[in-house]
Amino acid sequence: MEQKHRQILQRHRLNLVKALNPEDVCDKLLSKGVFTQDMIDEIQSKATRRDQARQLVKDLETRGSLAFPAFLDSLRETGHNDLAELLQSGDGVHRPPVISVQPSPIPLPVQNLNHTEKPDKPDIASPRLVPLRPESLPVHKTYSPPSETVVRPTRPRRDSIQCYKMDASPCGVCLIINNINFEKASELNDRKGSNIDCDKLEKRFKALNFEVTVKRNLKSKRIRHEMASLAKKDHSTYDCCVVIILSHGTEASHNRFPGAVHGVDGPAVPIQIITNYLNGQNCPSLQGKPKLFFIQACGGGEKDIGFEVSPDDVQPSIGGIDDEMDAIPMSSSSDSLSTASDELDARASLPTPSDILVSYSTFPGYVSWRDTEAGSWYVENLDRVLEENAITDDLVTMLMLVNDAVSQISAKGLYKQMPGSFNFLRKLLYFQSSQS
């Protein structure tokens, strides 16, 4: 396929995935010799219509120079005229034809220079007097018909960004570490309500076609061990990897990802070390694939009391009376960053953390609130947004919805919380969905 046609398909991938019915088009592409039966079978093996449409567009880009016009014909033959016109226009803008107007000769009447009277009303029947100066003669020009509005191109659409491949079944491994009961020596309280968070996320990521594993009440060394085991796993048949950590948290020295999470024995493991286990150098089978980390833990001990805004700006939501924090003071960098010589992450230098996204329940340095009866604000809204929006929105867009929802809640009618993320993804990420 020509590069310009491939770029058009990539630019309008979202429109195609949302509106295209692959069943209608596949037979046409097969009859035109664009697709083989094996390719049709692979497309039809996908679980949802959206996944089938993504595979169809992906395969189409690999075909010859006749694939694009054949695809346009197939769209028209199956009633997808809007999609066909969108692709044919190249940039999706319909421009009216430019009409060239040729000047017609205008008779130049002889003007009586001695006539000085001005009529009370214009003589409509009389010809228009044209001065004999050359600059006032009609000029050759082009114009757009006044009945049509010329739409000028705007800033590039975000559907020109490529999407990660997310059609493996299962899509990937999801590891959930749920620390609830902390040892007395750790001087950390038990995290009541965390099981509610864990159950929600386990069900949610299973619904998104992930292979979910839950580990509970892990000591700090065991957290490292589980991450090392996950890194040694062969992910070559998967498209993604997810790590969710529900625990107490704190600040920690870092040069990439802030914060640290506590084991039930007390010591903390820095987030940057946790992410390093799965980076491109330490886990080759996940190279180029998205690695997602969701952290429900405090980023420090500071409480945010927010600032006043107009009542019209937000719809305040009051947290529960049993809201608790997931924080203790900042941990020692020497303790939290120390590793044995044979640790997987013990490296003199690390590559750029591409294809990694870390979503934090709160801004670095601040506490994260958890209702002992209903679970944490962050997980409650993350689960809701994934349920409502995974079929249509990409991950980054959904995380902004989570940020907005959590920012409007108040603990004890006073304290606020602001989630955020460190995003090193290179493409849009759409989860699989059980809905078509």
C-alpha positions, 0 to 999 in steps of 0.5 A: 500500500502506498504510504499516503494511503497508509497514513490516511488509514492511521489518521482515521483509525478511530472513526473506522473502529467505531463505525465499521462493520467488518462482517459487511466488508470482509466478503467484498475484500475477499472477492476482490483478492485483497484479503485471503481466507486465512486473514478473514478467519483471523479477523472473525476470531476476534472477540468484539466488533471493535477488535475485528475492525482494528485487525481489518485496518491493520491487515489492510495496511500490509496489502498492495497498492490496489488495496486502498481503492478496493477498500473504498469500493467495498465501503460504498457497496456495503453502505458505508458511504460516509466512511468512504468519503472521509477516507477519499477526502484525505484529511476529512475536509470537504472543500467546495469546487473552485469556480473560475469566473471569466470577465465579460465585456461591459459596454462603456457608455459615453458620458455627457460631461456637461450634464450636472443634474443628479436624478432623485432616484437611480435609473435601474434600467440605465447601464452602470457607468464605469470610469475609464481608469484601468485599475477599476476594470473587472479582474480575473478572480476565483471565488467559492459559492456563497451558499457553501462555507469553506471549512479550513483545516484545523489542528491535527486530529489525535486519531492520527496517533497510532494505537498499541496492539491490544487484541491478544487473548488473554491481553496480558498479565495483571498482578495485584498486590493487596497489603491489608494487615501490617505487622506490629513492628511496622507501626502501620495500621491495617488498611480496612476497605482495601479488599473492596478495592482489590475485588473491584479491580480483579473483576474489572481487569478480568472483564478487560480480558487480563489474566489476573493474579492476586497476592496479599500481605507481602513483605518488602522482599516478597514484593521484589520477588513477585516483580522479578518473577513477573519479569522472568515470565514469557510475555511474547504472546501477550500485548500488555502487562498491568501491575496494581499495588494497594498499600501504605506509601511514602516519599522516596528519593528517585530520578524517574518515578516518585514514591514508594510502597510499604511491605507489611513488615514496614520497609518500602520499595520505591516505585522506580525500582518496581517499574525497572523490573519490566523495562525494555532491558530487564524484560525483553518479551515486553519491549515495545508493549505497554506496561501499566502501573496503578498505585493506590498509596500515599505519596507522602504525609502532606494533607491538601486542603484545596483552594476556594472556587466558584460553586459553579466550577465543581460539584463537591462530594463529601467523603465518608466519616471513616476516611483513612490515609495510606501514608507514613513519613518519608523513607530513607533513600539508602534503605529503600534503594538498596539491592543485593548484587544479584537483584534484577534491577541492580544496574549501573544505568537503565534505559529510557522508560518507554511504554510505561505509564504509572498512575498514582492515586495522589500527587507526590508528597500528599496523602491518599484517602480510603473509606474503610467501608467503601474503599479508596476514592481513586479505585472506586472512580477508576473502576467506574470510569473503566466500566463506562468508558473502556469501549470508547475512550483511550486510557489517558482520556479515562485517567483524566476523567478519574482525576476530575472525579476524585478532585471533587471529593472532600475528606471530612468536608475539608481535605482534597486529593489529586490523582495524576500519572507519569506517562511514557506511552508512545501510542493510544491504548484501548482496552478490549471490551466485552461489548461490541 
